[in-house]
Amino acid sequence: MEQQPQMNVNIDLKNTEAVEHKNGKVWAQGFLIRKVSKFVTGTSEDAYMPIPVFYDPTTGTQIDASLKFAYVGAVSSNTSTVSFIKLRAAAGAGDGVANTDGVLPLLASYSVDSQALASSNITSIAYKKAASGDSFILYCGFNRG
């Protein structure tokens, strides 16, 4: 597979705004776990689906869903197989991974100043790891509504 060119965008933090909560500026990434019926998944048993969320680590309160992404960075532990990031919500398990599907391939890392894109109304992102055992870290900045 031909390696895709990587966009390298540097964000100057003085041009961003911190997203604060009553306990400070630090957010953690966690997961909501949702049970999915075996009839939906097509498997012999019900399955559990992790949904990534950002939350205040002190109170457990999730970040406001109406905030728009200003910056998105992703780092994968897999440096030999491509992962994918979408600057939109996933359409489902069969969501495509071609550029025409609005998907960006990444090999090891990727970052984008998403507020500078033509459609800077990004309120959801999704990703697909190269392999299930990979670690995948998102670094995100937000603009207030």
C-alpha positions, 0 to 999 in steps of 0.5 A: 500500500502506498503511504499517504502524505501526512499533513503537519499543522502546528497550532500556536496555543496563544491563538486558541481558547481553553475549554474550562470546567469548574475544576480546571482545564484538564479533560480525560478521555473515557468510554461509555459502554453500550450493549448492542443486540445480537440481531443488530450485530449479526453475531450469536451473542449481544455485543458491547460497543465502546463510545469515546467521550471526554469528561471532567476527571474530578466530577465525571461530567462529560464535555458539552456536545455542542462544542466545535472542534478547533484542532484534532490530533491523533496518534496510533501505536501502529506505525506499519498499518493505516488507521483512519479518522473521520471529522464527523460521526461514524455512520455505523460499523460498515462505514467506508474508509475511502477518501470519498467517504470523508475519511483521513488515513493516518500512519502513526500520527495526524493533526489538523487545524479543523477550524480552518477547513471549509466546513468548520462545523465539526462537532463529532469525530470517529476513528478506526484503529489499524488493529484492535490491540493498538493504542489510539490517542486523540488530542483535541481543542474546542471552540465555544458555540 
